[in-house]
Amino acid sequence: MMKTIGRFFIASLLLCILETGGEICNSAAASERLIFANLESLYNAHRFSELEDYALSLLENPETLYPDELIAVHSYLGFTYVILRREQEAKYHFVQWLMLEPKAYLDPVLIPPNIIRVFELAKDSLRNRRSVVQTDKQGYDRWPFMKSALWRSMVIPGWGHYHCGQKQKGIIFFTAEMLLLGGFFISNDEYSRAKDDYYNETNFNNMSRLYDEYNRWNRIRWSAAAAGLLLYIGVQYDIFQYKIHSPAEEVSLIIKPSLMRNPSSRSENIPAITLLILK
């Protein structure tokens, strides 16, 4: 009876952990969709003042945002500030965007020359910074992310990677850790059963077989525990060494090929942009 209750508890615990991980992923995805939708809606409705307030409020706590969310915020702010003729602020946000996504590109067929010009100035400014290493994998300041990423990784292995934008790696780490944890609990339960069977056996002919089974489950449970511990340490080391690079392999900025007339200017067109996350 107690063994049945123990197995039920273990199964319930693992199911709870898996559901928690799933809820975290679903919550993160919903948060991303909401941010993208809000930015797009405000921008395409020409509600630039509201967009500025909303985007800047998001940047007050950058560690709570994923890299693709930061890309969206900085790119929309850059477009908005050019339209509002606040070029220095636009340039700053384009630089922040380029630091996250060095291969970012604006199609001159779709984007007005005034926006392209400020975007290119931001590129030149970034190239001229002596402190910036000129590589295809430009590093973004990782420290705003690392505080929250580290504690997330310690609580649930893989969560920190997911938070930093390495979503596939985060899911793999989380799944592997849960499998090893489940393997340990199951093998530990089987070890206890085999141990009881061995110590309670009175037939000498069966003792050797029961001892081998008991010993086998003991090795399996310690192997699962050691592998789980090594994986946990490896995940913490990987997230600590990780420096947020361009999420270009996971994120792309797609610009809708349509232009909207700026009601405040007769000569300036506003590109209607939509951010799509390509996995």
Steps between C-alpha positions, in 0.01 A plus 500: 500500500776745594692417182193571289451833674869581450486424129184706464669791679807478275286489186294795623815699582651443155170585332478821704855599401432430132175697511679789670763502226228493236317788665821704510556445126137578416504812718820622335357442152178682590700793641701527177188496282338770714802730482534457123128556447494814717801655327368423154153629580622829646749556219265428212232716663749792511464521879867578537485672837324199653746265332791695645355486852423129470839405354698706751303347786608157374863614493487603866551131585695356204593187696136390482500505119623236261749606229238478224272724707783752541557491124134586447504784755820663370406465132154650548646785707759564230234523230281716720772750592600546135139580415489745792829655375688407818792348317747468787254293698418295190870438442546384859223242473620382160843445658340296778313298239818437300685388812236234543471414133815606311368370167184711516415647162244750371389457140531837320216396269260488793647750746516879443846656449484708819468186713770319301735797550467499880528122507828517304628772735434263788698229321791739448488608864513139611796423273693794641469395860838378614347294778285300259658194341423485130366149448186351360406398854492843659455483876220681674549610858416179679486617861141629504399150392739295708357581842160360411640229270727357770235459767257358245760244398564405862129449571418312178790391276441634149275787606791743498593404143138538394494844660814605308355396165661157472160340512582172328800440724296593806228249414762228438672566833170504686378178339829320561509605865140387554570163336802445722306611806219265411750222434653553842166488682386190312830316545512598867152356546601180320819487706298511823272225375791279389678561829196392700457191282864407548502542878169320541595205278547171685570279200878490451463414130320828432729724704768533233246611237333743738836643605595562137169678442539704818857593405399589143231744612745652747746572217225638280371741764849631580575536128179698450578718803857565384389577144228734626745683727760532223236629260377751758855628557561509126184703442605755764848525350360542150261778600771675699740490204230595257512845352188599316573499130289587205189285489514523120462124467170514687368851437444694182341840443243479224375829358164501327533639145247775550534869575273719705467871448609709797210736571736760647713531187429517128833364392577229752379140482485270798578133441245272657715242676420169656741296709481129434705254703637228277605184680 
